[in-house]
Amino acid sequence: MPLSQEYESILGFATTLVALAGVAVIGRTVAEAMFHRSIPPGGT
C-alpha cells in the first residue's frame, strides 16, 4: 500500500514545518531580547 509512504512524506513535511517554525520563533525571541537589551529603558 502506498498509503504508508504518502503518510511518511506528509509526516516528514509536517516535521520540517514545525522545526522551521520553532527556529523562527527562537531566533525572533533572541533577536528581540538582544534588541531590547542594547537600547536603554526609556530611550526612544
GROMACS elastic network, one bead per residue, 0.5 to 0.9 nm:
[ bonds ]
;  ai    aj funct       b0    kb
    1     4     6  0.66258   500
    1     5     6  0.79612   500
    2     5     6  0.52304   500
    2     6     6  0.62061   500
    2     7     6  0.85861   500
    3     6     6  0.50615   500
    3     7     6  0.60179   500
    3     8     6  0.84454   500
    4     8     6  0.59856   500
    4     9     6  0.86480   500
    5     9     6  0.62816   500
    5    10     6  0.86321   500
    6     9     6  0.52017   500
    6    10     6  0.62129   500
    6    11     6  0.85147   500
    7    10     6  0.50659   500
    7    11     6  0.59702   500
    7    12     6  0.85102   500
    8    11     6  0.50090   500
    8    12     6  0.61099   500
    8    13     6  0.85523   500
    9    12     6  0.50313   500
    9    13     6  0.61003   500
    9    14     6  0.85663   500
   10    13     6  0.50071   500
   10    14     6  0.60888   500
   10    15     6  0.84902   500
   11    14     6  0.50883   500
   11    15     6  0.60592   500
   11    16     6  0.85746   500
   12    15     6  0.50235   500
   12    16     6  0.61669   500
   12    17     6  0.86593   500
   13    16     6  0.51063   500
   13    17     6  0.62822   500
   13    18     6  0.87050   500
   14    17     6  0.50449   500
   14    18     6  0.61668   500
   14    19     6  0.85376   500
   15    18     6  0.51078   500
   15    19     6  0.60750   500
   15    20     6  0.85662   500
   16    19     6  0.50519   500
   16    20     6  0.60951   500
   16    21     6  0.85114   500
   17    20     6  0.51286   500
   17    21     6  0.60670   500
   17    22     6  0.85312   500
   18    21     6  0.50556   500
   18    22     6  0.60757   500
   18    23     6  0.86135   500
   19    22     6  0.50894   500
   19    23     6  0.62071   500
   19    24     6  0.85713   500
   20    23     6  0.51394   500
   20    24     6  0.60851   500
   20    25     6  0.86091   500
   21    24     6  0.50418   500
   21    25     6  0.61302   500
   21    26     6  0.85736   500
   22    25     6  0.51803   500
   22    26     6  0.61080   500
   22    27     6  0.84212   500
   23    26     6  0.51614   500
   23    27     6  0.58810   500
   23    28     6  0.83613   500
   24    27     6  0.51302   500
   24    28     6  0.59641   500
   24    29     6  0.84774   500
   25    28     6  0.51256   500
   25    29     6  0.60616   500
   25    30     6  0.86050   500
   26    29     6  0.50768   500
   26    30     6  0.61456   500
   26    31     6  0.84890   500
   27    30     6  0.51940   500
   27    31     6  0.60205   500
   27    32     6  0.85344   500
   28    31     6  0.50214   500
   28    32     6  0.60439   500
   28    33     6  0.84795   500
   29    32     6  0.51848   500
   29    33     6  0.60902   500
   29    34     6  0.86285   500
   30    33     6  0.50430   500
   30    34     6  0.61396   500
   30    35     6  0.84008   500
   31    34     6  0.52326   500
   31    35     6  0.59256   500
   31    36     6  0.85327   500
   32    36     6  0.59875   500
   32    37     6  0.83159   500
   33    36     6  0.52923   500
   33    37     6  0.59858   500
   33    38     6  0.86184   500
   34    38     6  0.60845   500
   34    39     6  0.87591   500
   35    38     6  0.53676   500
   35    39     6  0.66616   500
   36    39     6  0.53603   500
   36    40     6  0.77245   500
   36    41     6  0.81991   500
   37    40     6  0.70404   500
   37    41     6  0.84902   500
   39    42     6  0.85576   500
   39    43     6  0.67892   500
   39    44     6  0.83228   500
   40    43     6  0.55015   500
   40    44     6  0.85632   500
   41    44     6  0.84088   500
